[in-house]
Structure formats: structure tokens, C-alpha cells
Amino acid sequence: MVILHVKKADESQFLFNVSVEEDMDKVIAEVTDLYNGRLKVSRLCYEIEELSKHGTQFPPDIIGLYEDQVKDLGLKDDWGDICEPSGGYTFEKDPVGRRNGKKPQEHMAKILTKTVEEARGMLSKKLVTANKPLDKKKLKEALDILRGAVTIVYPMGLPPHDPIRLEFEGKEDLSGTHASLEVIEESRACLWFSGKEMSRGKKLKDYVGSNEKTKITVKLSKSGHGAPAREPICTEEEKNRMMWQAKQREEEMKRLEENQHEYEDTPWAEGGRLKRAFQGMGNISWKPR
């Protein structure tokens, strides 16, 4: 299997195993699904952390209003009364006013935060340096454990407008958010290798040859954005090491130059001393005795 080191711009995303016989259409689709899936898990982890701190989200008609405005308009968070955490809650006001403040009890909140930490670890970018590939099975497992933790803490379910529920149901609306800029539609996804776009309709072996034991770096981008920057000739670590070695050599040459001036006037450093010693003229004095 060929190992694809998938990057977005200059940032590593994940490793992906695929056969050289695979069609590029399928490769692009699967890489894009994994990339968007990681973003989905990241969004869920953030929202579940907020859920553990401040409870479920207010209905859309309440978000952005002051408490006095909510009272004057006669609005009420009915779903907040229905969807309370198991074991009760303590009130922790949301400083941004998105959630109702009904924080789960400490032991329930820990279930959410520990699961979030586990899910992030399963899809972490550090897996690239550990040489561990990502696949749909791991992505599904991360989503499943997040869904299970939320179900344990909120057995009655979450409000239909809560972003966590919408993410799990695939109904999330990212329009107008920064997250919408990160997501790449499969139809607009492009893979680049060695400065060239890997065209649909071809096979992976058309670009990397028939050797299955190959590892290449590919870059994922949106169509119409042009070719991404090429990979640097040397890594940042190698660059730092070469700079350190050059600095060490410069300091060594400086020390040698200083030592040369320090000893050049001493008798043993005189240019003709060795020749005179062989000729027996080393101790001749021209002064009268």
C-alpha cells in the first residue's frame, strides 16, 4: 500500500493507505471525507466542552438577546427544561450567552471532557509523526464515543436546535461561519503531488509508479485556488541544524584566527626556526661576548 502524507497548505493532516491501482476519483473522495470528518469531530469536541460547562444551547430566537429583552418578549427556553443532564445540574452562566447555564454535575461533566480528550487523541495530527494512518473506521469510532458520552449525560436527548445534535444528524448549517471556509466539497477537492494536480479519471500509479511500498506527500486544496506551495527542500528541523552547524564553524574559525595572532610572535612560531635547527644554527648569537 502507498502511504499518502496528506497536507493542507504546509500543515500535516493525516496519513492514508491506498493501493497504486486505485482510481484517483476514489482517492480524492476518501481523502476529502477523512479531512472533513476530522473537522466535524473537532467542531463536536469544542461544542461538547461548552456543553459540559454551560449546558444546552438556547433556541435561535433567544440567542443574542439580553435577559430583560427575553422577559419583555415573553420568550422561554422550553427545551432547556426538557433536556436536563442526568443527575441534575448547577448553574454556570455562559459569558457569550449561547447556552442556558445548566451545567452537568461534576462527575457527568468529566465523562464528556474525558471522551473529548480521547476522541481528539484518536484523530490527532501527532499520528503523522507516529507513522499511524487514519481510516474511516477510526473516524466512525471517534464519532461513536462522542455520541455515547452525550447520550449518557443527556438520556432525554439534546434540543433539536443544539449544534451537537445537528452535527450527529448531519444537519449542521455552517454558512456564515469560519468552519464553512475550512470544509472542502468533494466535487471541488484537488490533490497535488510534486507541483502537479492529480487528475480524476486516472489511477494513482500514473503518478507514483507501480511500487506499493512508497510514501509520498500530497496537498489537498479547493479547485480554483491554484497550485499550493511546493514542499521545502529541507525541513525546518534540518534547516535549524544546518544553521547551528554553520554558527559553530564560524565561531571555531574565529577562535583559530585569534589564536594565530596570539602566538605568531613567539620563537617557536618563527618560519625559519626548523631549517636553522637542522643546520646547527639554532643558538647562534650575533652579539659580542
Phi, psi and omega in degrees: 000138175280138177261118176265120173269101186274128177236153170240114192061236180256009185259127178294142179247300181192170173256145183221128180267134180205152180278149178294341181277355185288143176290143181295330177302316181287321179299312181298318181296316183289320178297318180294319178299317180293319179298310179293327178295320177297321177296321180297315179296321179297318178295318179297317180300317179298313183293324179291325173299317177295323177299319181290339182264323190224014175077195185284164184278146175296156172298155183304329183282353179258328183300131179095354180260150173284160181301320179296322179294322179298317179293316181297324180275354179070030180274150182214145179269077181297322181293333178294330177282331181279317186262068178265150183291150177296135180088004178091184183212164169240150184275127178221098187300136177280119183297336179262358174073024179268328186242160191278357175085000181276081184285133176300154176300159190307315184293329177283322178297325179295326177300317180293312185292322179293323178292322176300315179298319180294317181296319178296321179295327181292333184242015185298148176292345177292344178296336179296312180291334177277359179061038179249119182285162178250146175216175183295330180297315179293323179296316179295322179297320178297317178295321182294319182289329176292316179297319180296319180295318179296322179294323179296315184281328180235073182298336178279357181089174179256158177304149183296342180264355181292132183300333179293314178296319179297322178295315181297326182271359180071026182247016183297141177246106184262005183299136180081005180248162177295329181299328181294334179283336181277327182292140179242121176292142183300325181290339181254005183281142177227143173246137181238139179222125180055040176079004180239142178284135179273106190285144172292155181091349177252178176253160181299326183294341176294343182249329186243000182085189186263000181282115181288336183269066183230146174233124181230159176256124177240152180242132181263134179209175176267146178296144180090354180265002180078177181287134176291163180299143178292158177294139177296152181299322178230153180287168179298324179295316179295321179297316179296322180294319179293322178295322178294317180295320179295321178295318178298318180294320180298317179293323179294317178296324178295318178296318180297320179295319178295320179294324180297315179291332183288324186252359186291342179265000181281154183302318184291346179266001182293137187299319186265009186297317182295318181297316181294326179296319178292330181273001179073025182247022186288327186250023181284133178242136182265003180272143179291148180257000000 
